[in-house]
Structures are given as C-alpha cells and as structure tokens.
C-alpha cells in the first residue's frame, strides 16, 4: 500500500479546458474553445429499483444507464475587422441548428494543470445567447448533451 501524498492546494473552478475537434475522427484537429467563463460537467446514472421479496425488506437498486452533459457559458470572441466570430464558437453554433451527424460536436475536456481527469465524447449542443444590460459582455449559454459514451482519456496536457 502506498503512502498518501499530502495535499495543500485547493482546486479552482477554472481547472477545466474545453477543446473541439475541428477535423475528422480519422484526423482530429483539437482546438481550444476560447472564452469559457463557466464549466459544469455532470454524469447522472439512471437507477432502477431492483428490490424483490428475497431481500428481507431491504431495497435493491441497479444502475441501468448513464448520461452526461456539459453546461458551459462562453464569452463570445469576434474579429470585428474581418466580421467573423471564433471558428470554434461558429462550429458549435452551426451544429446546434443542424440535424443528424452534423448536429454532433466532438469534444474533449481535461484538467488544465495536467492532472489525470480528462474525458472525450460527442454531444448535441444547444445555443442560447444570454442577452443582458447595455453594459454586459456578449455571452452564450451552451448545453452539450452527450450522445453515447463519455470516454475517460489520458490527459493530453499531462507532462507539459
């Protein structure tokens, strides 16, 4: 048994880095999603009651499925001279209006300090501009609803 390493640093909410595959599955081109202000990952199990008469009155439960989601607030970035938004933001926005395979965004997210927590998956985005007062900065609420597994991956930032 190994000796636990003492910890003395708190993790910060901004520990996450979100990347979007702007390439293909065969030739990925992972690009940073700029302007992330809030990032809330979740993975909720579906638990069904599996109780029976043989349990002496104790309830039984069985996990039958798993769903994942990312709730992300993005501060919009634009090149005003060229009249274009961030290509990553545009890929997400356009996917939110599409159907079928074009509606999926291939994502990976990881601890930006290289710690072991890192995931990858495909998700359906919803795109909702936040609006606000005249003095507010432009933000968009994006919910990525997982389509298929959330894979645990080696953190690509480990060792950097």
N, C-alpha and C positions, 0 to 999 in steps of 0.2 A: 504494500500500500504506500502511495506517495504522500509526502508531507504537503499539506495545503500551502499555497503561496499567499502570504498576507497581502491584502488589497488596501490601498489607501487613496484611490482616486475614484470619484463619482463619475458615472457615465452621464453624458449630456444628451438632451433630446436631439441635438443636431448630429448625432453619431452616424446617421444614415446617409448613403449616397445612392441615388437612383440613376440607372442607365437604361437607355432604349436601344434596341438593335435596329439600326438604320440600314443594315444589309439584309442578307438572307439567312435562313437556317444553316445552309451549307457554308456560307462565307459571312460570318457575323461582323458587323461594324458597330461596336458598342460606343455610344456617345452619351455624355453627361446630360441629364435633364437639368438645365440651369434654373436658378431662381426658386428652388424648393424652400418654402417657409415653414410648412408643417408636414409631417410624415407620420402616419399612424397605420402600421401593419396589424392585421388580425388574421387568425386562422381558427375558425369555430368548428368544433366537431358536431355531428348530428348523433345524438344519443337516444336510443330507443329502450323502452322498458322491456327487459327480458326476464322478468320475475316469473316464477312458477310455484306450484304447491310444494315442491321438494326443498324449498329454501328456508323452512321453519319461520316464515313470515318476513324474512329479510328481502328487501327489494334488490333486483338484479338489473344491471344496465349494460348495454352493448353499444360501442361506437360503430356506426354503420356507414358513415361518410365523413368527409372533411371538406370545408370550403375556406377559401382565403380571399382577402381583399386588402387593398391599399387605399387609404384616404389621404390625398395629397393636396396641399394648397401651393400653387405655383404663382410667383410674381412674374408677370409677362415681361419678356425681353424683346425689343424690336430694334432694327436698324432703320431709323427714320429717313435717312438719306436714300436708301435703296428701297424703302417701303416694304420691308419684309420682317416677319417675326422669326424667332429662333426656329430652325428647321425641325428640331426635336418637338417643340411645342406644336408646330403645324402638323407633324405626323400624328400626334396624339389627337388633336382637334379633328383632323380629317377622318381618322379611324372611328371617332365617336359617331360620325354621321353615316358610316358605311355599313354593309351587311356581309355576312359570311366571313370568309377568311380575312377580308380587308378590314373587318371590324376588330381584329385582334392586334394587340400590341405586345411584342416580345420584350419582357423586362428582366432586369436583374437588379437586386438591391443588396447592399452589403454595409458592414461596419466600415466607416471611412478611415479608422485607425488600424485596419488590418486584422482586427480580432476575428475569431472564427465564424461569426454569424453572417451567412450570406445565402441568398436564395435566387431562384430563377423561375420564370413561368410566363405563360401567355394570359392576357386578360382583355376584357371588354371595357373600354373607358366610357365614362360619362363626363361631359364637359359643361361646366356651369360657371360663367363669369360671375364674380362676386358683386360687382357694382360698388356702390358706396358714395360717400360725400364727394364734393368737388375737389377736396384736398387729398383724397385717398389715392393710393397707387393701384394700378390695374392688377387684379389677382383673379385666378380661376381655381375653382374647386373641382378636382378630378377624383373620381372614384374608379379604381381599377378592380373589376370583379373577375376573380380568377376563373379561367376556363381550362380545367384539367389540373394536373398536379402542380404544387409549389415544391420545386426541387431544392434540396439542400446542395449547395455547391461549395467548392473551395473558394475562399475569398481571394479574388484577383488582386487585391491590394496587400495581401499578406507578404511580408518580407520587403515591402517598399518603404 
